[in-house]
Amino acid sequence: MKNSFKYTDKSLYEHLKFLFPICRSITGKGIRETLDYFEKYHKEFERIKFRSGSKAFDWEIPKEWNVNNAYLEHIDSGQRYAEFTKNNLHLVSYSVPISKIMDLRDLQERIHTHKYDENLIPYKTSYYKENWGFCISKKEKKNMKQGKYKVIIESELKQGSLDLSHAILKGDTKNEILFSSYVCHPSMANNELSGPVILNGLLEYIKTKYKERQYTYRFIMQPETIGSIAYLSKFKDVLKKNVICGFNLSCLGDERCYSYVNTPFNDTIADKAIDAATFKLKKRKVYKFLERGSDERQYCSPLIRLPICTFSRSKFGEYPEYHTNADDLTLVSQKGLSDSLKVLKNIVDAFEMGLFPKIKNYCEPQLGKRNLYPNIGGALSKDFSIKRRMDFLAYCDGETNIFDICKLIDHDLENVLKEYKILRQFELIE
C-alpha cells in the first residue's frame, strides 16, 4: 500500500481513512496488510507469527481465514443482497466457503440483523466454530423476494498464521510503559482503527521527542483476545517483571466523552495516571473492571495481573453505532483522535519529566525574585495560577508521584505539567 501521508498529529484521520476499506479479521491478508502499513512508518516494529494449531495457554491458534467475495442472489430476478464487495460487514467473519442453492425460508437463520435498529448492518463473527452467515439490515431483509437464492461465499480456511507486531523503545531502565491495541476488525472506524492509529502516533511522539528516555516503551498491535493471549504466552515473564504501567487503546476517535476501565482493584499507577489525565475533562466516564470487555481481560487476568487500564472515548458497547456499519468515517474526527493522543502524551511527559518531583529548597522558595509570584504583598494571592503553583510545590517531596499530586491539589495533569516545566526551568524542582 502506498500513500503520501507523513505520520503527524494532523494526519491521524488520513491514516484511518486510508485503512478503513480493508477487511480485517483475527488472521489473514487483511491484518497483515494493516500491520505492513504501520511497519513502513515505524521500522521498530517486529512481526511475530503463531502457527495455526499451536497452543497458547488454554487456547489454540485458529486456521487462517481469507475471503474474496460473498453474496446472496435471487435466482429468478438476479438481484443480489448482502454483497461483501459493497460492505465487508455483510459476511459473518470466518464464514466457511459455500456454493449452493437455498430457499429463502431455509436461509432465514443464516441472515443476521441488528436487534434494535432496522437500518443498521451488524458485525458478527464465528472464529472458533466452523459456521457461515450473512448480515444485513432488517429493512433489506424484509424486502428480500421469496424463492430460491444462490448462496456464494468465496473464502478459505487453511493452515497459516496469526500475525502481530510489537515495537520496543528502550530507555535507561527496564521499567516499561506498555501500549496495546488491536487490528482485527473490518471496516469500522472507531472500533477498531482509532486505537492502532493513535498508538502509532504516540510511538512517533516518543521516539521524536524523547530520543534519550528514562523508561522503556512497548507497543503491541494484535488481533483482540487471541492475539493478547498468544502474546502473553510468549512474553508473560518479561512483562510481569518489567511493566509498571500500561494502557489498552480502543474506540478513541469520537468526540462524545472520555472513558476508561480500571484495573481489577483500581490500585495501580495506571489507574492514577489515566485519572489524573482525564478527571477535569468534560463528559468523563469511569468504568469498574467488572465492566471490562477488551484485552484488559487478558492483561489483568489473575495469573498475569499487569497494571493496565483500557482508555477509550465512547467505550466499546456503549455507543449506538458500535459493531455496525454506522461506525464509519463520519463517527470519528481529526479532533477526536488528536485529543485522545494528547491525553496519552501528557502521561508520557509525566513519566519522562520525573514521576516524583522534589523541591530543592528548604521551606518555600522565594518566587518573587524570579517573577513567579506577585511582588506586591498583603492579602493572600487569589490568582488561580499562582495558587496552583504554590500548591504543587507544597507536595513536591520526592515521594509523592505527580498523578497523586494532581488529585491532592485538584488540578488536571496537563496544567500541573505546565507548572512542573516552569519550576524546572528555574531549577526549583528536580
Buried (B, 14 or more C-beta within 10 A) or exposed (E): EEBEBEBEBEBBBBBBBBBBEBBBBBBBBBBBBBBBBBBEBBEBBEEBEBEBEBEBBEBEBBBBBBBEEBBBBBBEEEEBBBBBEEBBBBBBBBBBBBEEEBEBEEBEEBBBBBEEBEEBBBBBBBBEEEBBBBBBBBEBBEEBEEEBBBBBBBBBBEEBBBBBBBBBBEBEEEBBBBBBBBBBBBBBBBBBBBBBBBBBBBBBBBBEEBEEBBBBBBBBBBBBBBBBBBBBBBBBEEBEEBBBBBBBBBBBBBBEBBBBBBBBEBEBBBBBBBBBBBBBEEEEBBBEBEBBBBBBBBBBBEEBBBBBBBBBBBBBEBBEBBBBBBBBBEBBBBEBBBBBBEBBBBBBBBBBBBBBBEBEEEEEBEBEEBEBBEEEEEEEBEEEEBBBBBBBBEBBEEEBBBBBBBEEBEBBBBBBBBBBEBBBEEEBBE
